[in-house]
Amino acid sequence: GVQLVESGGDLIQPGGSLRLSCAASGFTFSSAYMSWVRQAPGKGLEVVASIDGRGTSTYYLNSVKGRFTISRDNAKNTLYLRLNGLKTEDTAMYYCKYVARDIRGQGTQVTVSS
């Protein structure tokens, strides 16, 4: 079956950087449209960034444009999210999502605090 395993979350100070990874298996990753979504405490899920199978088309939530970068390595079946210039409002559980099947992993926690 489909498996998505996120890693890379941490407690980090405002202005810091992180790279999240998502190891995918159980489907044809290279043709899959993928997203990173997040859920802050007491709030709903929001799509942070998305990328097509070839990595040639991307989408970003307005509030993260210029700070976050989504990428993928199809040879490694891995999705990435680079987070720069982190703000306290970026604190959330981050999930990678296989959009076609609406499946998410278990998530990785990002906490931005001084």
VENKA-V781853 format. One record per residue. RES is the residue in one small letter. PSI is psi in whole degrees, 0 to 359 (999 if undefined). Layout:
res->{RES;RES}
psi->{PSI;PSI}
This chain:
res->{g;v;q;l;v;e;s;g;g;d;l;i;q;p;g;g;s;l;r;l;s;c;a;a;s;g;f;t;f;s;s;a;y;m;s;w;v;r;q;a;p;g;k;g;l;e;v;v;a;s;i;d;g;r;g;t;s;t;y;y;l;n;s;v;k;g;r;f;t;i;s;r;d;n;a;k;n;t;l;y;l;r;l;n;g;l;k;t;e;d;t;a;m;y;y;c;k;y;v;a;r;d;i;r;g;q;g;t;q;v;t;v;s;s}
psi->{176;132;135;122;111;153;168;351;157;172;124;151;154;139;350;179;152;158;121;146;152;112;124;146;162;6;172;90;321;344;9;131;125;153;156;129;159;157;114;158;126;8;169;175;142;143;121;315;153;160;143;176;325;350;17;346;129;160;142;142;139;320;349;355;134;349;324;148;123;141;173;153;99;335;334;3;46;136;144;156;116;126;113;160;46;143;159;328;355;353;123;169;129;132;143;150;130;102;317;329;1;48;133;159;195;346;161;134;129;121;121;113;146;999}
